[in-house]
Amino acid sequence: GEVVTLIENGVDMEIWSAPEHPTRAEGPARFIFLGRLIPLKAVDLLLEALARVEIQPPPTLEVLGDGPIRAALEEQAERLGLKDRVRFSGWQSQTECARRLREADALVLPSLHECGGAVVLEAMACGKPVIAAAWGGPLDYLDDSCGVLVPPDSREALIAGLADALSRLASDPDLRDRLGRAGRLRVEREFDWEGKIDDMLAVYRRVIARHASERS
């Protein structure tokens, strides 16, 4: 008779920790993507969006991860004139990903199909704002207080929305800082694995106690 909802993903707060220093206010904004380089991650649309951002200094993007379309994405970046602004760093260890995420200004996850998207929570735990397509897992984690959700209504709408979000965050360090701090607090409150384990144990204890009382 009781329904308990527990969102599947959580975060190891020891690995994904917030940086000691606040968001940088000088220099180009640094965006980062973490994930497999496969079509559904829509990194090609992210590159199209980045090419439309006209603010100065132009923001940069680091792509962490590997996959079958990496070579095609590298060619696309060069074709769009982004060779000096986009770095493909390949697969990295979890510890190294956490370190580079802490050094970035914001995460971008443009995935078209993302049932989970644990990287969104990991970025939030690192105190970073997140730009993501408003679909699947990211909708469970993000709201306007800690990130920017872009409706994937069409290819053009997603590219335009990503470009606008990149421009907004790149030009406003205070906004990045505010969203990042709110995201960190939300993860601490709702997605810390230690807290989720306590919640699960509490459910089991209630069921055991109820069963014991019914038998007595």
For each residue, the residues with C-beta under 8 A, 3 or more apart:
1:
2:
3:
4: 203
5:
6: 196 199 200
7: 140 190 191
8: 116
9: 116 117 118 121 137 141 191
10: 121 191 192 193 196
11: 16 118 121 122 124 125 187 191 192 193
12: 15 16 193
13: 16 17 125 187 188 192 193 194
14: 17
15: 12 94 95 98
16: 11 12 13 98 101 121 122 123 125 126
17: 13 14 98 102 125 126
18: 102 125 126 127 180 184
19: 22 102 103 126 127
20:
21: 24
22: 19 177
23: 105 173 176 177 180
24: 21 27 105 173
25: 173
26:
27: 24 57
28: 57 58 59 60 170
29: 59 60 105 106 169 170 171 173 176
30: 59 60 61 62 103 104 105
31: 50 59 60 61 62 104 105 106 107 108 131 166 169 170
32: 61 62 63 64 100 101 104 106 107 108
33: 41 43 46 61 62 63 64 65 107 108 109 110
34: 64 65 97 101 107 109 119 122
35: 41 43 64 65 109 111 119
36: 41 65 66 67
37: 41 43 63 65 66 67 68 69 70 73
38: 41 67 68 69
39: 42 44 69
40: 111 112 113
41: 33 35 36 37 38 109 110 111 112
42: 39 45 46 110 111 112 133 158
43: 33 35 37 46 47 63 69 73 110
44: 39 47 48 69 72 73 76
45: 42 48 49 110 155 158 159 162
46: 33 42 43 49 50 61 108 110 162
47: 43 44 50 51 61 73 76 77 80 82 86
48: 44 45 51 52 80 159
49: 45 46 52 53 110 159 160 161 162 163 166
50: 31 46 47 53 59 61 80 82 85 86 163 166
51: 47 48 80 81 82
52: 48 49 159 160 163
53: 49 50 58 59 163 166 167 170
54: 58 167
55: 58 59 167 170 171
56:
57: 27 28
58: 28 53 54 55 85
59: 28 29 30 31 50 53 55 85 166 170
60: 28 29 30 31 85 86 87
61: 30 31 32 33 46 47 50 82 85 86 87 108
62: 30 31 32 33 86 87 89 100 104
63: 32 33 37 43 73 86 87 88 89
64: 32 33 34 35 89 90 91 92 97 100
65: 33 34 35 36 37 90 91
66: 36 37 70 90 91
67: 36 37 38 70
68: 37 38
69: 37 38 39 43 44 72 73
70: 37 66 67 73 74 88 90
71: 74 75
72: 44 69 75 76
73: 37 43 44 47 63 69 70 76 77 88
74: 70 71 77 78 88
75: 71 72 78 79
76: 44 47 72 73 79 80
77: 47 73 74 80 82 83 86 88
78: 74 75 81 82 83
79: 75 76
80: 47 48 50 51 76 77
81: 51 78
82: 47 50 51 61 77 78 85 86
83: 77 78 86
84:
85: 50 58 59 60 61 82
86: 47 50 60 61 62 63 77 82 83
87: 60 61 62 63
88: 63 70 73 74 77
89: 62 63 64 92 100
90: 64 65 66 70
91: 64 65 66
92: 64 89 96 97 100
93: 96 97
94: 15 97 98
95: 15 98 99
96: 92 93 99 100
97: 34 64 92 93 94 100 101 122
98: 15 16 17 94 95 101 102 122 126
99: 95 96 102 103
100: 32 62 64 89 92 96 97 103 104
101: 16 32 34 97 98 104 107 122 123 126 128
102: 17 18 19 98 99 126 127 128
103: 19 30 99 100
104: 30 31 32 62 100 101 107 128
105: 23 24 29 30 31 128 129 169 170 173 176
106: 29 31 32 123 128 129 130 131 169 176 180
107: 31 32 33 34 101 104 119 120 123 128 129 130 131
108: 31 32 33 46 61 130 131 132 162 165 166
109: 33 34 35 41 114 117 119 120 130 131 132 133 138
110: 33 41 42 43 45 46 49 131 132 133 150 158 162
111: 35 40 41 42 114 117 132 133 135 136 138
112: 40 41 42 133 135 152 158
113: 40 135 136
114: 109 111 117 132 133 135 136 137 138
115: 136 137
116: 8 9 136 137
117: 9 109 111 114 120 121 132 136 137 138 141
118: 9 11 121 122 137
119: 34 35 107 109 122 123
120: 107 109 117 123 124 130 132 137 138 141 142 147
121: 9 10 11 16 117 118 124 125 141 187 191
122: 11 16 34 97 98 101 118 119 125 126
123: 16 101 106 107 119 120 126 128 129 130 183
124: 11 120 121 127 128 130 141 142 146 147 180 183 184 186 187 191
125: 11 13 16 17 18 121 122 183 184 187 188 191
126: 16 17 18 19 98 101 102 122 123 184
127: 18 19 102 124 180 181 183 184
128: 101 102 104 105 106 107 123 124 176 180 183
129: 105 106 107 123 146 147 148 169 175 176 179 180 183
130: 106 107 108 109 120 123 124 138 141 142 146 147 148 183
131: 31 106 107 108 109 110 147 148 150 162 165 166 169
132: 108 109 110 111 114 117 120 138 142 147 148 149 150
133: 42 109 110 111 112 114 138 149 150 151 152 158
134: 138 139 149 150 151 152
135: 111 112 113 114 138 139 152
136: 111 113 114 115 116 117 139 140
137: 9 114 115 116 117 118 120 140 141
138: 109 111 114 117 120 130 132 133 134 135 141 142 147 149
139: 134 135 136 142 149
140: 7 136 137
141: 9 117 120 121 124 130 137 138 186 191
142: 120 124 130 132 138 139 146 147 149 183
143: 146 147 149
144: 147 148 149
145: 179 182 183 186
146: 124 129 130 142 143 179 180 182 183 186
147: 120 124 129 130 131 132 138 142 143 144 179 183
148: 129 130 131 132 144 165 168 169 179
149: 132 133 134 138 139 142 143 144
150: 110 131 132 133 134 158 161 162 165
151: 133 134 157 158 161
152: 112 133 134 135 157 158
153: 157 158
154: 157 158
155: 45 158 159
156: 159 160
157: 151 152 153 154 160 161
158: 42 45 110 112 133 150 151 152 153 154 155 161 162
159: 45 48 49 52 155 156 162 163
160: 49 52 156 157 163 164
161: 49 150 151 157 158 164 165
162: 45 46 49 108 110 131 150 158 159 165 166
163: 49 50 52 53 159 160 166 167
164: 160 161 167 168
165: 108 131 148 150 161 162 168 169
166: 31 49 50 53 59 108 131 162 163 169 170
167: 53 54 55 163 164 170 171
168: 148 164 165 171 172 175
169: 29 31 105 106 129 131 148 165 166 172 175 176 179
170: 28 29 31 53 55 59 105 166 167
171: 29 55 167 168
172: 168 169 175 176
173: 23 24 25 29 105 176 177
174: 177 178
175: 129 168 169 172 178 179
176: 23 29 105 106 128 129 169 172 173 179 180
177: 22 23 173 174 180 181
178: 174 175 181 182
179: 129 145 146 147 148 169 175 176 182 183
180: 18 23 106 124 127 128 129 146 176 177 183 184
181: 127 177 178 184 185
182: 145 146 178 179 185 186
183: 123 124 125 127 128 129 130 142 145 146 147 179 180 186 187
184: 18 124 125 126 127 180 181 187 188
185: 181 182 188 189
186: 124 141 145 146 182 183 189 190 191
187: 11 13 121 124 125 183 184 190 191 192
188: 13 125 184 185 191 192
189: 185 186 192 195
190: 7 186 187 195
191: 7 9 10 11 121 124 125 141 186 187 188 195 196
192: 10 11 13 187 188 189 195 196
193: 10 11 12 13 196 197
194: 13 197 198
195: 189 190 191 192 198 199
196: 6 10 191 192 193 199 200
197: 193 194 200 201
198: 194 195 201 202
199: 6 195 196 202 203
200: 6 196 197 203 204
201: 197 198 204 205
202: 198 199 205 206
203: 4 199 200 206 207
204: 200 201 207 208
205: 201 202 208 209
206: 202 203 209 210
207: 203 204 210 211
208: 204 205 211 212
209: 205 206 212 213
210: 206 207 213 214
211: 207 208 214 215
212: 208 209 215 216
213: 209 210 216
214: 210 211
215: 211 212
216: 212 213
